[in-house]
Amino acid sequence: MTTYTHSTIVAGIPWKNPVATASGTFLAEASTQYYDVSELGAVTTKGVSPIPWEGNPSPRTAESPSGTVNSVGLQNPGIDHYLANDLPQLKQLGATVITNVAGHTPDDYIQVVKKLDNSPADMLEINVSCPNVNAGGLSIGTDPTTLYNLITDLRKTNQQTNSSSNSPPTVTDITTIAKAATDAGADALSLINTLIGMRINTTTGQPILANTTGGLSGPAILPIGLANVWKVRTALPHTPIIGIGGIHNAHTALEYLYAGANAIEIGATALLNPQAPHTIAQELETLLDQRPALAAKLAAGETWR
Ligand SMILES: Cc1cc2nc3c(=O)[nH]c(=O)nc-3n(C[C@H](O)[C@H](O)[C@H](O)COP(=O)(O)O)c2cc1C
């Protein structure tokens, strides 16, 4: 068991270290076989909806140079199953849990967030940026007024849990969206979700994904995630930010911390190597040993810039 000395604080919640798993890329059953989840800063669960969702038809993933395009479509067994199974299991293992919330309509999100009130979830991450659903997701996160109204309603529903919104990179000005979320009461921002992409099968001439397009994640989006975190940090100097997108080793995690993130999440890289979040947390510990000024800021709940 590794002892972590470089903790961070995200919206008042202490994390052992700045590394979390990203939503949709962490499977409790699988990951317990690879590492002790209590050693991570936090684990983020797959988006949870009011009732079970089947997700999109297959094929749902297409490999791409430096990334993966997925159209899983928020498949999950629903909030009641989550509250009875996944959440208690993760808490029993000692994890700090970020519950990702999915919805097609504002009422969907409200139902889930209401059920999570007084649950042991440490933080909620509201997915307002999924490109793989026909309604909800991206259509909310690209409109500041709709997003403001949703977060205001969710804040009224659940006073207890700290919330962040997983925000879309494909907007004209992400700072307007970020401000709408924080003005409405989001305690933190998770930046960024995937970007819309596709692949085409050159034998059939048809899209590879059954859903035609999907969300591009992985190293290809690293520079985009960094630029968005940098921009939002400049506009909102005091808002906690979780940096996401293309992190594939401790140095790329460090880039996000220097861009102004309080912590980071690892997504597609963990699909290729389930051990990656743990390995990156260990390697980041050494890099932070060598950077005491950055480590001290993170431990105090502050950021590099
Ligand atoms: C297969 C897959 C499923 C995902 N499911 C969700 C989800 O349910 N909710 C969400 O907010 N983001 C979801 N995401 C987005 C990730 O949490 C993350 O924001 C994105 O993949 C960028 O990080 P990465 O480049 O490290 O993968 C998913 C990503 C992948 C690859």
The ligand as a Tripos MOL2 file, in Angstrom:
@<TRIPOS>MOLECULE
LIG
   31    33     1     0     0
SMALL
NO_CHARGES

@<TRIPOS>ATOM
      1 C1        -16.6770    4.6780  -22.6560 C.3       1 LIG1
      2 C2        -16.8830    6.0310  -22.0270 C.ar      1 LIG1
      3 C3        -18.0300    6.2640  -21.2590 C.ar      1 LIG1
      4 C4        -18.2450    7.5290  -20.6690 C.ar      1 LIG1
      5 N1        -19.3600    7.7320  -19.8950 N.ar      1 LIG1
      6 C5        -19.5400    8.9450  -19.2850 C.ar      1 LIG1
      7 C6        -20.6650    9.1560  -18.4190 C.ar      1 LIG1
      8 O1        -21.4690    8.2660  -18.1470 O.2       1 LIG1
      9 N2        -20.8280   10.4090  -17.8710 N.ar      1 LIG1
     10 C7        -19.9200   11.4450  -18.1190 C.ar      1 LIG1
     11 O2        -20.1230   12.5640  -17.6030 O.2       1 LIG1
     12 N3        -18.8350   11.2440  -18.9050 N.ar      1 LIG1
     13 C8        -18.6310   10.0310  -19.4840 C.ar      1 LIG1
     14 N4        -17.5250    9.8280  -20.2780 N.ar      1 LIG1
     15 C9        -16.5570   10.9420  -20.4610 C.3       1 LIG1
     16 C10       -15.3460   10.7870  -19.5250 C.3       1 LIG1
     17 O3        -15.7250   10.7960  -18.1750 O.3       1 LIG1
     18 C11       -14.2980   11.8900  -19.8030 C.3       1 LIG1
     19 O4        -14.8700   13.1680  -19.5390 O.3       1 LIG1
     20 C12       -13.7970   11.8490  -21.2490 C.3       1 LIG1
     21 O5        -13.6430   10.5100  -21.6900 O.3       1 LIG1
     22 C13       -12.4730   12.5900  -21.4390 C.3       1 LIG1
     23 O6        -11.4310   12.0070  -20.6790 O.3       1 LIG1
     24 P1        -10.3530   10.9500  -21.2980 P.3       1 LIG1
     25 O7         -9.7540   11.5940  -22.5090 O.co2     1 LIG1
     26 O8         -9.3710   10.7160  -20.1910 O.co2     1 LIG1
     27 O9        -11.1280    9.7130  -21.6550 O.co2     1 LIG1
     28 C14       -17.2900    8.5790  -20.8680 C.ar      1 LIG1
     29 C15       -16.1250    8.3210  -21.6370 C.ar      1 LIG1
     30 C16       -15.9110    7.0610  -22.1940 C.ar      1 LIG1
     31 C17       -14.6460    6.8280  -23.0020 C.3       1 LIG1
@<TRIPOS>BOND
     1     1     2 1
     2     2     3 ar
     3     2    30 ar
     4     3     4 ar
     5     4     5 ar
     6     4    28 ar
     7     5     6 ar
     8     6     7 ar
     9     6    13 1
    10     7     8 2
    11     7     9 ar
    12     9    10 ar
    13    10    11 2
    14    10    12 ar
    15    12    13 ar
    16    13    14 ar
    17    14    15 1
    18    14    28 ar
    19    15    16 1
    20    16    17 1
    21    16    18 1
    22    18    19 1
    23    18    20 1
    24    20    21 1
    25    20    22 1
    26    22    23 1
    27    23    24 1
    28    24    25 2
    29    24    26 1
    30    24    27 1
    31    28    29 ar
    32    29    30 ar
    33    30    31 1
@<TRIPOS>SUBSTRUCTURE
     1 LIG1         1 GROUP 0 **** ****
